[in-house]
Amino acid sequence: MSNKQTKTREELAAIINEWLKSHPECDKVTGVAIAHIVRIADDRHNWHAAFTMADGDAVPAIALHIVGQLSAEFDLA
C-alpha cells in the first residue's frame, strides 16, 4: 500500500496546469487528462497524464518531467 497523499483527477490536472503556466515552452499545451493505471508495485505510480497540444506539436519534455515529479508525490484517489 502506498503512503502517498491522494488527489482527484481534477486536482492533479489543476496542479499540472499551474506548473505549466510557469514554463513558456508549454504554452501550446491546451489540455491535460489524468487516467488511472494499475500499480505494479508500491513504489510505482497509479496514474498518468495525457496532453492535448495545439497544432499537433510534440509535448515539451518539461511537461513530462513535471508529471514524473508529481506522480512520485501523489496517488490518484
C-alpha positions as CSV (number, residue, x, y, z in Angstrom):
1,M,0.0,0.0,0.0
2,S,1.3,3.4,-1.0
3,N,1.8,6.2,1.6
4,K,1.5,9.0,-0.9
5,Q,-1.1,11.7,-0.5
6,T,-4.0,11.3,-2.8
7,K,-5.6,13.7,-5.3
8,T,-8.5,13.6,-7.6
9,R,-8.1,13.7,-11.4
10,E,-9.3,17.3,-11.3
11,E,-6.8,18.3,-8.6
12,L,-3.9,16.6,-10.4
13,A,-4.8,18.3,-13.7
14,A,-5.1,21.7,-11.9
15,I,-1.7,21.3,-10.3
16,I,-0.1,20.3,-13.6
17,N,-1.7,23.3,-15.4
18,E,-0.3,25.7,-12.7
19,W,3.2,24.3,-13.2
20,L,2.9,24.5,-17.0
21,K,2.0,28.2,-16.8
22,S,5.4,28.9,-15.4
23,H,7.1,27.3,-18.4
24,P,6.8,29.3,-21.7
25,E,7.8,26.3,-23.7
26,C,4.5,24.7,-22.6
27,D,2.3,27.4,-24.0
28,K,0.9,25.1,-26.7
29,V,-0.5,22.6,-24.1
30,T,-4.3,23.1,-24.4
31,G,-5.4,20.3,-22.1
32,V,-4.4,17.7,-19.6
33,A,-6.2,14.4,-18.9
34,I,-5.4,12.1,-16.0
35,A,-6.0,8.4,-16.2
36,H,-5.7,5.6,-13.7
37,I,-3.2,2.8,-14.4
38,V,-2.7,-0.4,-12.5
39,R,0.0,-0.1,-9.9
40,I,2.6,-2.8,-10.4
41,A,4.5,-2.2,-7.2
42,D,4.0,0.0,-4.1
43,D,6.8,2.4,-5.2
44,R,5.3,2.9,-8.7
45,H,2.7,5.5,-9.7
46,N,-1.0,4.7,-10.3
47,W,-1.8,7.4,-12.8
48,H,-0.5,9.1,-15.9
49,A,-1.2,12.3,-17.8
50,A,-2.0,12.8,-21.4
51,F,-1.7,16.2,-23.1
52,T,-3.6,17.9,-25.9
53,M,-1.4,20.1,-27.9
54,A,-2.2,23.0,-30.3
55,D,-1.1,22.4,-33.9
56,G,-0.1,18.8,-33.2
57,D,3.1,19.9,-31.6
58,A,5.1,17.4,-29.5
59,V,4.7,17.5,-25.7
60,P,7.6,19.5,-24.2
61,A,10.0,17.5,-22.1
62,I,9.5,19.7,-19.1
63,A,5.7,18.8,-19.1
64,L,6.7,15.1,-18.9
65,H,9.2,15.8,-16.2
66,I,6.6,17.7,-14.1
67,V,4.3,14.7,-14.4
68,G,7.1,12.4,-13.2
69,Q,7.7,14.6,-10.2
70,L,4.0,14.8,-9.3
71,S,3.4,11.1,-9.8
72,A,6.2,10.3,-7.3
73,E,4.5,12.6,-4.8
74,F,0.8,11.9,-5.3
75,D,-1.5,9.0,-6.0
76,L,-4.8,9.2,-7.8
77,A,-7.7,8.9,-5.4
